[in-house]
């Protein structure tokens, strides 16, 4: 029997990528996609919302109406999970990440707002809606700095690495 990807057969390797290579792969995924699923917890239970995102290193940034259910949930419980994934055409192409962190909602008058706003590409939305690109919108931003990431890439098996890799933020606690 011909097998398309024989390296997918058998037990998964357990070898870990070094931190630099893992970070490079995670950043590549974050840079090559623009949609994620944001999971929050609210009074009616879990809420998983497709969201267009932008990123600054391992921080995911998104815009939303301040009154949306996801923003309401974040205000009540800022613990979130974010799923980012590449299109799947088969086991060999399986590639994605689960980011876990504490969300912040930044208003335009917050000291960190401008830093994160700079990565938001709002201009195309304005053009699509026939709005002037001279007047940027300034609503709240959702900001999630990853505390830990579970990265999955089955292609890593080809090189003898575990398809599931684990990353933790190495910054000192504030």
N, C-alpha and C positions, 0 to 999 in steps of 0.2 A: 504494500500500500504506500502510495506517494503521500508524504506529509509536507505541506507548504513550509512550515517553520518547525523543523524537528527539535530545535533548541527550546521550544515551549513544552515539550514532553518531559515527563519525569518530575522529580521533586524540584522545588524552587531553590536556587542558591541562597545562602544566608549572608554572603559577604556585603559589607557596608561601603558605600562611597565615602571618600574623604569629604570634609565639610565644604571645601572650596568647589569641588565638582558638583556636589549636591546643590549648593546655592546657585551655581551657574545654570543647572537644569531647571530649578524652580523659577528663577528669574526669566529664563527662556519661555517657560510655559506662561507665566504672567504677562509677558510682553507679546506673546503671539495670539492671545485670546482677548476678548473684551466683554464676555458675559460670564456671570457666575450665578450660583444659587446661594442666597443669603438666608440662613436659618436663624430665626429668633424664637423666643418663647413668649406667649402672651396669655391673656385671660381665657381665651378659647382653645389654648393648646399650642402646639408648634406651628410655625408659619415659615414655609420655604418659598422665597420670592426670587424669580429671575431678575437680575439687576445688571445693567451695564456698569462696568467698573473701569477705573484707571489705577495705576499703582505707582508708588514711589518706594523703590526697593521692596521690602517685605510688608509694606503698608498698602492696603486696598482702600480706595477712595470712591465714593459714589454720591450721586445727587439724588434727592428725593423731596417730595413735599413734606414739610414739617408735620403735617397732620396724617400722614400715611400710617397704615397699621404697623409697618416695619419700624418706623421711627417711634411710634407710640410704644411698641414692645421694647425697643432699645432703651428708651427713657426709664422703663420699669425694671428691666433686667438687661444690662449691657453685655452679658456673655453671649457670644455668637459663634457660629461656625459658617464657613464659606467654602463652597465647592466650586473648583475651576477645573474644566476638562477640555481636552482636545476632541475633535470629532472621532468617533470610533468606527472603524471599518472592519475590525477583527481583533482578536486577542493581542496580536503583535503590535497593534497601534494604540493599545490602551495606555493612556497617559492623563494624569490628573493630580489634583492636590486638594486636601482638606486643610483649611487654615482655621485655627482656633485662636480667639482673642477676645479682648474687651473693646466694644465699640464706643466711640465718642461721637457726639453730634456737635459740630462746630458751626456757630453762627458767624455772619460776616464781621462782627466786632470782636471775635475771639482772636487772641494773639497768634495762634497757629493757623488761622484760616487761610491767609495769603499763601503760606508755604504749600499747603495741600491743594488749594484752588489752582495753583499754577500748573498742575498736571491734568486738570479737567479740560477736555477738548469740546467745548460748548459751541464753537463756531459753526460746525456742520449742522447742528440742530437748528440754529438760527437761520441759516441759509435755507434749509428744508422748509421752515415755517414762514419764510419771507419776512424775517425780522432783521433788523440792522445788526451787523457785527460790531458796531461802534458802542453798543450798550449791552455789556455782559449781564446775565442774570446773576443775582446774588441771593440764593436761598441757602438753606442749611446743607452741610456736607456730612456724610457718614464716613468715619475714618476708623479702620480696624488695623492695628499693628499686630501682625502675627506673633503669638507667644510660642506656638508650636505648629508644625506642619507635618502632615503625613503625605508623602509624595509617592505616587505609584506610576511606574513605567515598565511595562513588561519587556520592552526592548533591552533593558538592562541585563536580563537573563542571558542574552547573547554574549555578553562580556563576563559572565560569571558573577554578577551582582544580584542581590535580592531585588525583586520587583517592587517591594515596598520599603521605602527609606524614611527615616525619622529625623526631623530638624527641630531644634529648640533655640529660642532667642538667647544669645550669649551676652546681651547687655546687662550690666548690673541693675539690680532692682532700684527703682527711684524712691 
